[in-house]
Amino acid sequence: MVSNELYLDWLKSLKVGDEVVYTFRGIITIDKVKKITPKGLIRLKSGESVDIFGMRILPSTYDDSFLIEPLTPEIDERVAKMTMARKLEKYPFYLLSKEQLEKIIEIVEGVEE
């Protein structure tokens, strides 16, 4: 993590609509800045808030592990992959044909090497 001063400068530079990475209890999501109040409170679309001037994090459910940070291409890709993996976990593979399942197995086995 960067120094508090650099982090505070980044928070102050945020604008409505900016995408940020929102981490809560180890779950990483992409969120958007919904509003910045005159008193320096950054509200995210998810409902969480960060106080720019006091650098206090004010989640709706308090937890030390709440964090917002810049969205990088690496984090964007990781979140997209996690989202796709969760979707696959819920997919009813029994609906696919044998040939379709064989192609999926071929892809997965190629990754394991």
N, C-alpha and C positions, 0 to 999 in steps of 0.2 A: 504494500500500500504506500502511497505517496505521503509526503508530510502534510500535517494539518493545514498549513498555509496554502499549499497547492490545491488541496482538496476543497478548502473554503473558496478559493478563487474559481475553481471549476463549478462549484455550486452556484456562486454569484453569476456565472456566465450563462447559466441555463435559461432557456426561453420556453414559453408555452409551445407544446408540440414536440419538443426535443425527446428523443428516445433515450432511456437510461436502462441500466441493468438493475433489477431489484432482486436482492437476495434475502430470503427469509427462511431461517431454519434449514439452510443448505439447499433450498430449492431456488433455482435461478430462473427468472422470467424477465421478459422485456416489457417495460412499462413506458408510459408517456407522461410528460409534465402536463398536468391539466390546468393548473393555476399557480401564480406566484403572487402572494399578497403583499401589500405595501410594507408590512412588518417583517417581510422576509421568510414567510412560510411557503415552502414548495409543496404543493398538493399533487399527488400522482393519481392517474385514473383508477388505480386499484384502491384508492382511499387512504393510502399511507401519506405521511407528511414528514418533512424535514425542516427544521428551523435553521435558516442560513446563518443568522448572526450569532445564535447561541450554540450552533452545531449540535443541537439536541435532535435526536431522532424520536419521532412521536408516532410510532405505529399504533394502529387501532387496537391491537393486542400487544402489549409491551413484551419485547424480547430483545436480548442483547445482540442477537444474530441478524438484525435487520440492517441492510446496507443498500445504498444506491451508489452506482459508479458509472463511468462512461461505457457506452456500448462500443465494443471493438469488433472487427470482423471475426476474430477467433471466438469470442463469446457468442456472437450472433449464430455462427455455424454450430457451436456446441448446443445452444438452446434448440435450434432447428432439429438437430439429430436426436436430442432427448425427446422432443415432441413427437417425432416420427416413431421412435422406439416405443413410446407409450401407446401410440395409436396401434402399432403392430401387436403389442401385448394383448389388446382387446379384440383383435381381428378374428373372425370365425373362419379359420383356415380350412375347416371341414367342408366349406362351401366351394372350395377350389377344386379344379380337376387334378388328376394325378400328374399330368404334364406340367401344370402350373406349379404344383408343389415341388416337383423335381427341379424346376428352374430356381425356385427359392432356395432349396437345399444346396444347389450348385453354387449360388452366390454366397450363402452363409459359410459353406465349407471352404470357399476360396479366401474368406476373410480370416478364418481361424489359423491359417498357415503361418 
